[in-house]
């Protein structure tokens, strides 16, 4: 099991480093969302918020804080549950006619796309998702969630009903001043290719997932 020092803690970043750029309508299969684009002037990365309905009316907002996963989100990879979680979150928001997805550009739990492919190669050789990151010289999870604060402020969001299985994500948002009033489970796409991945997320990263004792 990974030790605590291998899981990074969120470090506050001054919110003036994140700048709102523009917004537009984005028709999607489930509803027409409003797409808001931001740029982080420290990392140079762009982040997105997909909002539906009046998210700034003071009521808690159904939300997903989703870290980019090109292989899962765009290439339909079955090695993870990311793409299925993103689609399920958008569907739930469309059903409620109100909510937001914060789409953060931090591929591979923060190690980047090319290193993620290297990590997959190590997993093909027997490593689990945490072991692969560590073998490459990275912490188990390098993701940051501080950029959500200025994004939520821009949209006028005061509190979240957060769709996640990851208590660390909830804690990171709360520690940075975002009120999380409810954690909404988001268990999707358990399949033969990602059973070990899901088990590792539960046992080594603390995700709240159904038991895999019968796998």
Order of alpha helices (4+ residues) and beta strands (2+ residues): beta-beta-beta-beta-alpha-alpha-beta-alpha-alpha-alpha-beta-alpha-beta-alpha
